[in-house]
């Protein structure tokens, strides 16, 4: 199994449903969550919840993964702000 602790992990659709549950699991395992979703308020809430429950920071970015140009743009922002995924 891949070691998660200390790694940056990107989760698309992170603000709700399965993505949200995975974000909590990654944070519990010591990973840093980089969440992409369409809804900034839900990303903000996820970040607050992760900080409260696990003490881990999370980074939320609005990204429509059906837009290839947007994916590259947001990926560049993540690389600059958070580091490699």
RAWO-V139655 format. One record per backbone hydrogen bond with DSSP energy under -0.5 kcal/mol. CO is the residue of the C=O (numbers start at 0). NH is the residue of the N-H. If there is no record, write none. Layout:
# RAWO-V139655
co nh
CO NH
CO NH
This chain:
# RAWO-V139655
co nh
3 6
6 8
6 31
8 33
10 13
10 35
12 15
15 18
15 19
16 20
17 21
18 22
19 23
20 24
21 25
22 26
23 27
24 28
25 30
26 29
29 5
30 32
31 8
32 34
32 58
33 10
34 60
35 12
35 13
36 62
37 39
38 42
39 43
40 44
41 45
42 46
43 47
44 48
45 49
46 50
47 51
48 52
49 53
49 54
49 55
50 54
56 32
58 34
60 36
60 62
62 64
63 66
65 67
66 70
67 71
68 72
69 73
70 74
71 75
72 76
73 77
74 78
75 79
76 80
77 81
77 82
